[in-house]
Amino acid sequence: MRRAEQVNKTAIVEFIILGFQSTPEVQFILFLMFLVIYITTVLGNLLIMALVLTDHHLHNPMFFFLGNLSFLETCYTSTILPIMLANFLTNKYVISLQGCFLQYFFFTGLAGAECCLLTVMSYDRYLAICKPLHYTMIMNDRCCLQLAGGSWVSGLLASAIVTSLMPQLMFCGPNEIDRFFCDFTPVVKLSCSDTHWIELVTFILASLLTLPPFLLTLISYVYISNTVLRIPSSTGRHKAFSTCSSHLTVVTLFYGTLIVVYLVPKSNTLRDLHKVFSVCYTVLTPLVNPLIYSLRNNNIRKALR
């Protein structure tokens, strides 16, 4: 009897990604749309990375972190969209358990790294505007590498801890994930194991990777705003604010959609809305980031010319 129960519990070897299956009449249109988004996202972020590497005017901490963000966004969108596009082509909409856990590891790790990296970028702007005389001394090459490396390591390490616990879960059925990628909550809901500990660990790590970075970013911009408002000339205020307006736009878009997806109650009436916002922060945010920085940053526009 125990052996039979064990076989039943380990029988599920793949998940069905429901995603956009409820709209079969527009599958081809969705495929073309996401294909264009993916190509544009990759090319846009690769262009920014190329500019940061080749243009000596962009060899400073702010654009070093921007290059890191563009590389991160390229990896971030590549963990989701290629699999989604393959599902559209094959019309299978399935992913193996191992593939699901691997996708979750990279997706969560890169999302955590982005939270930290956005905070590092706000700290860089804080030093440049509020502590200009100490900026070059503090934000040296070693400090930039440590801050960027720490962001990557923090996100991937936290994700590795959670992902290492997921293979211990047993899945008895059903195996349908009502998302277009493997996220933690819908996957854990399908488990027939005790998920108390993994949910607790995930909550603690997610809180550490989102709340402190968000508060530090907020505090940085409070100090930046106070400093900018004390600048006597309107030209000086505009110039100071323009150096951080692109980053502030990206932060608002990223955290805004993140809050809607994970903090707004998931009722049946809001289920489709959650899908829309999850598309925003996983697919559209990496797309608009290079557009925001290229359109709102004078140095990027000059380098493009």
Salt bridges, closest charged atoms under 4 A:
ASP55 OD1 - HIS57 ND1 3.00
ASP124 OD2 - ARG125 NH2 2.91
ASP178 OD2 - ARG271 NE 3.73
ASP178 OD1 - LYS275 NZ 2.87
ASP183 OD2 - ARG179 NH1 2.92
